[in-house]
Amino acid sequence: MIIIKKLFVGSLPWEVDDQKLGDLFSQFGSVTSAVVLKDRMTGRSRGFGFVEMANDNEAMEAIEKLNGSDMDGRKIVVNEARPREDR
């Protein structure tokens, strides 16, 4: 059984799309999905997204190396995604 590790990525530059986010994380291992959330009304980035990685060790290395790193002039936040809370 493969356990997917879901990571939260915040403080993204506005021009980052799913492809660019996935490319950033792929240097640390296998990325199964990368999604930048967009505003429903404007279609503009909301400045955060989620990346899913197939390997726990690769995901932890990505967190360690990318959290607080510079991406196009912004310090990004990378950590393990928390389960969604009921509204």
N, C-alpha and C positions, 0 to 999 in steps of 0.2 A: 504494500500500500504506500502510495506517495503522499507525503504530507506537504501541502502547499503553505508557504510562509507568506503572509500578507503584510506589506509594509505601507505605512503612511508617509507621504512626502509633502511637506508644506513649504510655504514661502517661495513657491516657484515663480520664475519670471513669467510675465503674461504671454509671451510668444511661444512658450514651450507647449508642444503637442504630445500626443500619445507616443509617436515614433521617437521623438527626441528623448522622452523620459525613458522609454524602453532601452534605447541605445546607451544611455548613461549607466543603467544598471547591468546591462549585458556584459560589461567588462569584468564583472564579478562572478558571473555564472549564467545559468539558464533562466531566462525571464519567461514565465508562462502568460503573463498579461501586464499591460501598463496602460492606465487610464487617467487622463487629466479631466477633472470634473468641470463642467461648463454650466454657466447660468442658462436656465431654460428660456428666458425672455430674449437675452441679447446674443447668446451663443458664445460669449466671451469666457475665457478661462476664469475659474474661481480662485486660482492661485494654489491649488493643492490637488493631489491625486493619490492613486494607489498602485503599487507594483506587487505582483505575485511572483515568487521565486520557488522553484521546485526543490531546492536543496537548502536545508536549515543553516549549514555552515557558511554557504555562499551568501545567504541573506544576512547573517550576522556580520560577515566581513563588509558587506555593502553598507550596513548601518554604521559600523565603526569608521569606515573610510569617508563616507559621504555626509554624515550628520555634521552640520556646521561648515561644510565646504562651500566654495564660491561657485555659483552657476550664473553666468551672464550678469555678474555684478550683485547678485543677491545671495545671502547665506541661507542655504536650504536646511530644512529640518527633516531628519529621517529617523523613524522609529517603528517599532512593531505596532501594527494597527490593532486597536482595541475593538472588541465586538460592538456592533451597533446597539445603542440603547433604545428601548421602546419609547415612543413619543406619547 
